């Protein structure tokens, strides 16, 4: 690591920029490509899983529709009155003499038409328990067992009787079957017992065979290649359809009692078994369980396809980065070389050197700083004398600023005592109020005062205006004790009071009332200036903030104006204050000011 550092330290700036560019950008590009690889890999897996889930659910719905159709067909047979009469008749011997018994006394012609229309129902058998000859119909050259005692002895008959809803589905391969003498095609068979209306007595047994090819065609829609397989299970146990090669261990587990008897709402939809991903669904308690088995390696084989584009992108970016870094390094180092030359000239005593600023970036800032530095060094001696004179003038101006207010106070004080000696107390009080008003306005040059001082300033101003308006002006200034020592900017209330008198009361002959209040609300101080003057329109309120027309120029005390109050508050409080003017023509104006509470030090 030390050798690498020494090697980098001896590189030129241009080469360092190229080197650090690769060191900085290459890891980022690698991470981006790695992220893209992982993201795409995960996305493909998730998309495939979602597609498989969607396909399995669609297949389950299609199989549910098909099985429901067959169940409805069997239900028609079980509840048909004519068939029910044959199954409950006691005149068995007489009935059996009629070779066309089922066609003449039951709607078997309709049943056969329904079989022909549906197409997928290949066989049907009805075994009455009262001894009536069974109805056996096969449309694919298969043959049923006609002896009811043999049927009773079959395992499938026993399983049907033990099932919860007395109905089970089974897959019957070609050439075999408990109820078939001869089976010419693979079938999915529905076995169902027929009850009386009280469901206490078994009246018969119905067997309906459906072409397994029809089920397999539905399953083919979600099998995309030879590595995938589908397994459809009956909720009472047993496989109905198997499409593709299912690993023996997985098939044994899925067909097992523990898996089939799980609560269909709590059963896992997706899980891994060995090298396989299993996606399964069961829409209802008595509907078939549909499982799709996908070998895990079928997902992993897509890794090369996923990594191809990020790898090409990474290599292309790294190669294309070199000329870009060379161009950038040349742009950066060219003004630095000019700056180095100028610095060498300055070091020899040439303070007339100026570097041309070609850019406005950090290098341009360095060039500007260099130019300012050279200019400052050149002017330092010449400006030193001017600075000294300015300091003397500032001291004189400060002294005059202290003398002028004291002269004004002393003059007003003399006038006050002259009025007292002349027994003119009204004029004396006015002079005293004016003197105190000036003292409060100037505040020894302070920019901030207490709320109590600001309230006193407003009171003195209103006292003077009371002399002018006599009985037409009534005012009240009230501040909570909790805020009187709080610190606020000077002259933020008086301009609004003056505006209320000058524009609200000046042209009104009726008595007017002015109220100035202040109170603490949480961490804020709420000031309110309300008058009963002539009021303002909304456009007049807007003009106060937008510009300062001639009619508002006289609303000044020193350098403060109404519109400048908000600017001063913004500079001090930022966005932590609020200032609102509410007014209605003929009713008066209300100014609400909220500022943060600050304790006076």
C-alpha positions in Angstrom: 0.0 0.0 0.0 2.9 2.4 0.8 4.5 1.7 -2.6 1.2 2.5 -4.3 0.9 5.7 -2.4 4.5 6.8 -3.3 3.8 5.9 -6.9 0.6 8.0 -7.0 2.3 10.9 -5.2 4.9 11.2 -8.1 2.2 11.2 -10.8 1.3 14.5 -12.5 -2.1 16.1 -11.7 -3.4 15.0 -15.1 -2.5 11.3 -14.4 -3.8 11.6 -10.8 -7.1 12.7 -12.1 -7.3 9.7 -14.4 -6.2 7.4 -11.7 -8.6 8.7 -9.0 -11.4 8.9 -11.6 -11.1 5.1 -12.1 -10.6 4.5 -8.4 -13.7 6.5 -7.6 -16.0 5.6 -10.5 -15.1 2.0 -11.2 -16.3 0.6 -7.8 -19.5 2.6 -8.2 -20.0 1.1 -11.7 -19.3 -2.4 -10.4 -21.8 -1.9 -7.5 -24.4 -0.6 -10.0 -23.9 -3.6 -12.3 -24.0 -6.0 -9.4 -27.2 -4.3 -8.2 -28.7 -4.6 -11.6 -27.7 -8.3 -11.8 -29.2 -9.1 -8.4 -32.3 -6.9 -9.1 -32.9 -8.6 -12.5 -32.2 -12.0 -11.1 -34.6 -11.5 -8.3 -37.2 -9.8 -10.5 -37.1 -12.7 -13.0 -37.6 -15.2 -10.2 -40.4 -13.1 -8.7 -42.0 -12.6 -12.1 -41.8 -16.3 -12.8 -43.2 -17.2 -9.4 -46.1 -14.7 -9.8 -46.8 -16.1 -13.3 -46.7 -19.6 -11.9 -49.1 -18.6 -9.1 -51.4 -16.9 -11.5 -51.3 -19.9 -13.8 -52.0 -22.3 -11.0 -54.9 -20.2 -9.8 -56.3 -20.0 -13.3 -56.0 -23.8 -13.7 -57.7 -24.3 -10.3 -60.6 -22.1 -11.4 -60.9 -23.9 -14.7 -60.8 -27.3 -13.0 -63.3 -26.1 -10.5 -65.7 -25.0 -13.2 -65.3 -28.4 -14.9 -65.8 -30.4 -11.7 -68.7 -28.2 -10.7 -70.4 -28.9 -14.0 -70.0 -32.6 -13.5 -71.2 -32.4 -9.9 -74.3 -30.4 -11.1 -74.9 -33.2 -13.7 -74.7 -35.8 -11.0 -77.0 -33.7 -8.8 -79.6 -33.6 -11.5 -79.5 -37.4 -11.5 -79.8 -37.6 -7.7 -82.7 -35.2 -7.4 -84.7 -36.1 -10.5 -88.2 -37.2 -9.4 -88.5 -40.0 -12.1 -85.1 -41.5 -11.2 -86.0 -41.1 -7.5 -89.2 -43.0 -8.1 -87.3 -45.9 -9.7 -84.8 -46.0 -6.8 -87.6 -46.2 -4.2 -90.1 -48.5 -5.9 -91.0 -51.8 -4.3 -92.3 -53.4 -7.5 -88.8 -54.4 -8.5 -89.6 -57.7 -10.4 -92.3 -56.1 -12.5 -90.2 -53.1 -13.3 -87.2 -55.3 -14.3 -89.3 -57.1 -16.9 -89.3 -53.9 -19.0 -86.1 -53.8 -21.1 -86.6 -50.1 -21.7 -87.4 -49.3 -18.1 -84.8 -46.4 -17.8 -85.9 -44.7 -21.0 -89.6 -45.0 -20.4 -89.8 -44.2 -16.7 -86.7 -41.9 -16.4 -85.3 -39.0 -18.4 -82.3 -41.0 -19.7 -82.7 -39.7 -23.2 -82.1 -36.2 -21.8 -79.1 -37.5 -19.8 -77.6 -39.0 -23.0 -78.2 -35.8 -24.9 -76.5 -33.9 -22.1 -73.5 -36.3 -22.3 -73.3 -35.8 -26.1 -73.5 -32.0 -25.7 -70.8 -31.8 -23.0 -68.5 -34.2 -24.9 -66.1 -34.8 -22.0 -68.5 -37.2 -20.1 -67.8 -40.6 -21.5 -69.6 -43.0 -19.2 -72.3 -43.0 -16.6 -73.7 -45.8 -14.3 -76.6 -45.7 -11.8 -76.7 -48.6 -9.4 -80.1 -48.7 -7.5 -80.0 -50.3 -4.0 -83.5 -51.6 -4.3 -82.7 -54.3 -6.9 -83.7 -52.3 -10.0 -81.5 -53.2 -13.0 -78.5 -50.7 -13.1 -78.4 -48.1 -15.9 -75.0 -48.4 -17.6 -74.0 -46.1 -20.5 -70.5 -46.0 -22.1 -69.8 -43.8 -25.1 -66.2 -44.9 -25.6 -66.7 -48.7 -25.8 -65.9 -49.2 -22.1 -68.0 -51.6 -20.0 -69.3 -51.3 -16.4 -69.7 -54.1 -13.9 -73.4 -54.8 -13.7 -73.5 -56.9 -10.5 -74.3 -54.6 -7.5 -72.8 -57.0 -5.0 -69.5 -56.9 -6.8 -69.7 -53.1 -6.7 -70.4 -53.2 -3.0 -67.2 -55.2 -2.5 -65.0 -52.7 -4.3 -62.6 -50.4 -2.3 -63.9 -47.3 -4.1 -67.4 -48.0 -2.9 -66.3 -48.3 0.7 -64.2 -45.1 0.4 -67.1 -43.2 -1.0 -69.3 -44.2 1.9 -66.6 -43.1 4.4 -66.0 -39.7 2.8 -67.5 -36.6 4.4 -69.7 -35.5 1.6 -70.2 -39.0 0.2 -68.5 -38.0 -3.0 -64.9 -38.6 -4.2 -62.9 -38.2 -7.4 -60.4 -40.8 -8.7 -58.1 -41.2 -11.7 -58.8 -44.4 -13.5 -56.1 -45.4 -16.0 -57.0 -47.2 -19.2 -57.6 -50.9 -18.8 -58.3 -50.8 -15.1 -61.0 -49.7 -12.6 -63.0 -51.1 -9.8 -66.3 -50.4 -11.5 -65.3 -51.2 -15.0 -65.1 -54.6 -16.7 -63.3 -52.9 -19.6 -61.9 -49.3 -19.6 -60.9 -48.0 -23.1 -59.5 -44.7 -22.1 -57.9 -42.8 -19.1 -60.7 -41.2 -17.0 -61.3 -39.0 -14.1 -64.3 -40.6 -12.3 -66.8 -39.1 -9.9 -68.2 -41.6 -7.4 -71.3 -40.4 -5.5 -74.0 -42.0 -3.3 -77.7 -41.2 -3.8 -79.8 -40.5 -0.7 -83.4 -40.1 0.1 -84.7 -36.7 1.1 -83.7 -37.2 4.7 -80.2 -38.2 3.7 -80.4 -41.2 6.0 -80.9 -44.0 3.6 -78.7 -44.8 0.6 -80.9 -45.2 -2.5 -78.2 -45.8 -5.1 -74.7 -45.2 -6.4 -73.8 -43.1 -9.4 -70.5 -43.3 -11.3 -69.6 -40.7 -13.9 -66.5 -41.1 -16.0 -64.9 -38.0 -17.7 -62.1 -38.1 -20.3 -58.8 -37.4 -18.5 -57.5 -35.8 -21.7 -59.9 -32.9 -21.1 -58.2 -32.3 -17.7 -54.8 -32.7 -19.2 -55.5 -30.2 -21.9 -56.3 -27.6 -19.2 -53.1 -28.5 -17.3 -50.9 -28.1 -20.5 -51.7 -24.4 -20.5 -49.4 -23.8 -17.5 -46.6 -26.3 -18.4 -44.1 -24.3 -20.4 -41.3 -26.9 -20.8 -40.4 -30.5 -20.1 -38.8 -29.6 -16.7 -42.2 -28.4 -15.3 -45.0 -30.7 -14.1 -48.5 -30.4 -12.7 -50.2 -32.6 -10.0 -53.9 -32.4 -9.3 -55.1 -34.0 -6.1 -58.5 -34.8 -4.7 -59.1 -33.3 -1.2 -60.3 -36.8 -0.1 -57.0 -38.3 -1.2 -55.6 -39.6 -4.5 -54.2 -38.2 -7.7 -56.5 -37.0 -10.4 -54.1 -35.7 -13.0 -50.3 -35.8 -13.3 -48.7 -33.9 -16.1 -44.9 -34.2 -16.6 -42.3 -36.0 -14.5 -42.8 -35.3 -10.8 -39.9 -36.4 -8.6 -40.9 -39.4 -6.6 -40.1 -37.9 -3.2 -42.1 -34.7 -4.0 -45.0 -36.8 -5.3 -45.0 -38.9 -2.3 -45.1 -35.9 0.1 -47.8 -34.1 -1.9 -50.0 -37.2 -2.1 -49.6 -37.9 1.6 -52.3 -37.5 4.1 -50.5 -34.8 6.1 -50.3 -32.4 3.1 -53.8 -33.1 1.7 -55.6 -32.7 5.1 -54.0 -29.3 5.8 -56.4 -26.4 6.2 -56.6 -25.0 2.7 -56.5 -21.4 4.0 -53.3 -22.0 6.0 -51.4 -24.2 3.5 -48.3 -22.7 2.0 -48.8 -21.4 -1.5 -45.1 -21.6 -2.4 -42.4 -23.8 -0.8 -39.2 -25.6 -1.7 -38.7 -29.4 -1.6 -35.2 -30.6 -2.5 -34.4 -29.2 -5.9 -38.0 -28.3 -6.7 -40.1 -25.2 -6.2 -43.7 -26.1 -5.5 -46.6 -23.7 -6.1 -50.0 -24.9 -5.0 -53.5 -23.6 -4.5 -56.9 -24.9 -3.3 -59.8 -22.5 -3.9 -62.3 -24.1 -1.6 -62.4 -26.8 1.1 -63.9 -29.5 -1.3 -62.2 -28.3 -4.5 -59.1 -30.0 -6.0 -55.6 -29.2 -4.9 -53.5 -28.0 -7.9 -49.7 -28.1 -7.6 -47.1 -27.0 -10.1 -43.6 -28.4 -9.6 -40.6 -26.4 -11.1 -37.0 -27.7 -10.7 -34.9 -25.0 -9.1 -32.1 -25.4 -11.6 -34.5 -24.1 -14.3 -34.4 -20.7 -12.6 -30.6 -20.8 -12.0 -29.9 -21.5 -15.7 -31.0 -17.9 -16.4 -28.1 -16.4 -14.5 -25.9 -16.2 -17.6 -28.6 -14.4 -19.5 -29.1 -12.0 -16.6 -25.3 -11.3 -16.1 -24.6 -10.8 -19.8 -25.9 -7.2 -20.2 -24.5 -5.8 -16.9 -21.1 -7.3 -17.7 -21.0 -5.8 -21.2 -22.2 -2.5 -19.8 -19.5 -2.5 -17.2 -16.7 -3.2 -19.6 -18.0 -0.6 -22.1 -18.2 2.1 -19.4 -14.7 1.4 -18.1 -13.2 1.6 -21.6 -15.2 4.7 -22.5 -14.2 6.3 -19.3 -10.5 6.7 -20.2 -10.8 9.3 -23.0 -13.4 11.2 -21.0 -11.1 11.4 -18.0 -8.2 12.5 -20.2 -10.3 15.4 -21.6 -11.5 16.4 -18.1 -7.9 16.3 -16.7 -6.6 18.4 -19.5 -9.4 21.0 -19.0 -8.6 21.1 -15.3 -4.8 21.3 -15.5 -4.6 23.9 -18.3 -5.6 26.9 -16.1 -3.5 25.5 -13.3 -0.5 25.6 -15.5 -1.2 29.3 -16.3 -1.7 30.0 -12.6 1.6 28.4 -11.7 3.4 30.6 -14.2 1.8 33.8 -12.8 2.7 32.8 -9.2 6.3 32.4 -10.2 6.2 35.9 -11.7 4.7 37.4 -8.5 7.3 35.7 -6.4 9.9 37.8 -8.3 8.1 41.1 -7.3 5.8 41.6 -10.4 2.5 42.6 -8.8 0.9 43.5 -12.1 0.3 39.8 -12.9 -3.3 38.9 -13.6 -4.6 35.4 -14.5 -7.4 35.2 -17.1 -10.4 33.6 -15.5 -11.7 31.1 -18.0 -14.1 29.1 -15.8 -16.4 29.7 -12.9 -15.6 26.5 -11.0 -13.1 25.9 -8.1 -10.1 26.5 -10.4 -11.7 29.7 -11.6 -12.2 30.7 -8.0 -8.5 30.1 -7.3 -7.6 32.3 -10.2 -9.9 35.0 -9.0 -8.6 34.7 -5.5 -5.0 35.0 -6.9 -6.0 38.1 -8.8 -7.6 39.7 -5.8 -4.6 38.8 -3.6 -2.2 40.5 -6.0 -4.4 43.5 -6.3 -4.7 43.7 -2.5 -1.0 43.4 -2.0 -0.5 46.2 -4.6 -3.0 48.5 -3.0 -2.2 47.7 0.6 0.3 50.5 1.2 -1.8 53.1 -0.7 -5.0 52.3 1.1 -3.5 52.2 4.6 -3.5 56.0 4.8 -7.1 56.3 3.5 -8.3 53.7 6.1 -6.7 55.8 8.9 -8.6 58.9 7.8 -11.9 57.0 7.6 -11.4 55.7 11.1 -11.0 59.3 12.4 -14.2 60.4 10.5 -16.1 57.5 11.9 -15.1 58.5 15.4 -16.2 62.1 14.8 -19.6 61.0 13.4 -20.2 58.8 16.4 -19.4 61.7 18.7 -21.9 64.0 16.8 -24.5 61.3 17.0 -24.2 61.3 20.8 -24.2 65.2 21.1 -27.3 65.8 18.9 -29.9 63.8 20.9 -28.6 65.3 24.2 -29.0 68.8 22.7 -32.6 67.9 21.7 -33.4 66.5 25.1 -32.0 69.5 27.0 -34.0 71.9 24.7 -37.3 70.0 25.3 -36.5 69.9 29.0 -36.1 73.7 29.1 -39.4 74.2 27.2 -41.1 71.9 29.7 -40.0 74.0 32.7 -40.9 77.2 31.0 -44.5 75.9 30.4 -44.6 74.8 34.1 -43.6 78.3 35.3 -46.2 79.8 33.0 -48.9 77.5 34.6 -49.6 75.9 31.2 -49.7 72.3 32.3 -51.3 71.1 29.0 -48.4 72.3 26.9 -46.0 71.1 29.6 -47.4 67.6 29.4 -47.3 67.6 25.6 -43.6 68.7 25.7 -42.8 66.0 28.3 -44.6 63.3 26.2 -42.7 64.5 23.1 -39.4 64.4 24.9 -40.1 60.9 26.3 -41.2 59.8 22.8 -37.9 60.9 21.3 -35.9 59.1 24.0 -37.8 55.9 23.4 -37.5 56.2 19.6 -33.7 56.8 19.7 -33.2 54.2 22.5 -29.5 55.1 22.6 -29.1 53.5 19.2 -30.4 50.1 20.3 -32.1 48.0 17.6 -34.1 45.9 20.2 -36.2 47.0 23.1 -38.5 45.4 25.6 -42.2 45.0 25.0 -42.8 47.4 27.9 -40.6 50.1 26.3 -42.4 49.6 23.0 -45.8 49.9 24.7 -44.7 53.1 26.5 -43.5 54.5 23.1 -47.0 53.8 21.7 -48.7 55.3 24.7 -46.6 58.5 24.5 -47.4 58.8 20.8 -51.1 58.3 21.4 -51.0 60.9 24.2 -49.7 63.5 21.7 -52.3 62.5 19.1 -55.0 62.8 21.8 -54.2 66.5 21.9 -54.9 66.7 18.2 -58.1 64.7 18.0 -59.4 65.7 21.5 -62.6 63.8 22.2 -62.7 62.0 18.9 -59.9 59.6 19.9 -60.1 57.0 22.6 -57.3 54.5 23.0 -56.2 51.7 25.2 -52.7 50.1 25.5 -52.6 46.8 27.4 -49.7 44.4 27.7 -49.6 41.2 29.8 -47.0 41.3 32.6 -45.6 38.0 31.3 -44.3 39.7 28.1 -43.2 43.2 29.3 -39.6 42.1 29.7 -39.6 40.2 26.4 -37.2 41.4 23.7 -38.5 42.6 20.3 -37.2 44.7 17.4 -37.8 48.5 18.0 -40.7 50.2 16.3 -42.8 47.3 15.1 -46.0 48.5 16.6 -45.9 52.3 16.4 -46.1 52.5 12.6 -49.3 50.6 12.5 -50.7 52.8 15.3 -49.7 55.9 13.3 -51.3 54.4 10.1 -54.5 53.9 12.0 -54.7 57.5 13.1 -53.5 59.2 9.9 -55.6 57.2 7.5 -58.3 55.7 9.8 -59.3 58.7 11.9 -58.1 61.8 10.1 -61.1 62.3 7.8 -63.7 61.0 10.3 -65.9 63.2 12.4 -67.3 60.5 14.6 -65.5 59.2 17.8 -63.0 56.4 17.0 -61.4 53.8 19.3 -57.9 52.4 19.0 -56.8 49.3 21.0 -53.3 47.9 21.3 -52.9 44.6 23.2 -50.2 42.0 23.7 -50.4 38.5 25.2 -48.4 35.3 25.5 -49.7 32.3 23.5 -47.4 29.3 24.0 -44.0 30.3 22.8 -45.3 33.2 20.8 -46.3 36.8 21.6 -49.5 38.0 19.9 -49.8 41.7 19.3 -53.1 43.2 18.0 -53.7 46.8 16.8 -57.5 47.3 16.2 -59.2 50.6 15.2 -62.8 51.6 14.3 -61.7 53.9 11.5 -62.7 54.0 7.8 -61.0 50.7 7.0 -59.2 49.7 3.8 -59.9 47.8 0.6 -57.9 44.6 -0.2 -56.1 46.3 -3.0 -55.0 49.1 -0.6 -53.6 46.4 1.8 -51.7 44.7 -1.1 -50.1 48.1 -2.1 -48.6 48.4 1.4 -46.5 45.3 0.8 -45.8 45.7 -2.9 -44.6 49.3 -3.1 -44.5 52.6 -1.2 -46.7 55.1 -3.0 -46.7 58.8 -2.2 -49.6 58.7 0.2 -47.6 56.3 2.5 -44.3 58.1 2.4 -45.3 60.3 5.4 -45.9 57.1 7.5 -42.2 57.2 8.6 -40.5 57.5 11.9 -36.8 58.0 11.2 -35.9 55.4 8.6 -38.7 53.0 9.4 -41.8 52.6 7.1 -44.9 50.4 7.4 -43.8 48.0 4.6 -40.3 47.7 6.1 -41.6 46.2 9.3 -42.1 42.8 7.6 -38.6 43.0 6.0 -37.0 43.6 9.4 -39.0 40.8 11.0 -38.0 38.4 8.2 -34.3 39.3 8.8 -34.6 38.6 12.5 -37.1 35.7 12.7 -37.0 34.1 9.3 -40.3 32.3 8.8 -41.1 32.0 12.6 -43.4 35.1 12.6 -46.7 36.0 11.1 -48.1 39.4 10.1 -51.7 39.8 9.0 -53.8 42.8 8.2 -57.6 42.5 8.3 -59.8 45.4 7.2 -63.3 46.2 6.1 -64.4 49.5 4.6 -66.5 51.5 7.1 -65.8 49.1 10.0 -62.1 49.5 10.8 -58.8 47.7 10.5 -57.1 44.9 12.6 -53.4 44.1 12.5 -52.3 40.8 14.1 -48.6 40.2 14.7 -47.1 37.0 16.1 -43.4 36.8 17.1 -41.3 34.3 19.1 -40.9 35.0 22.8 -37.3 36.0 23.7 -36.4 36.9 27.2 -34.5 40.2 27.6 -31.0 39.8 28.8 
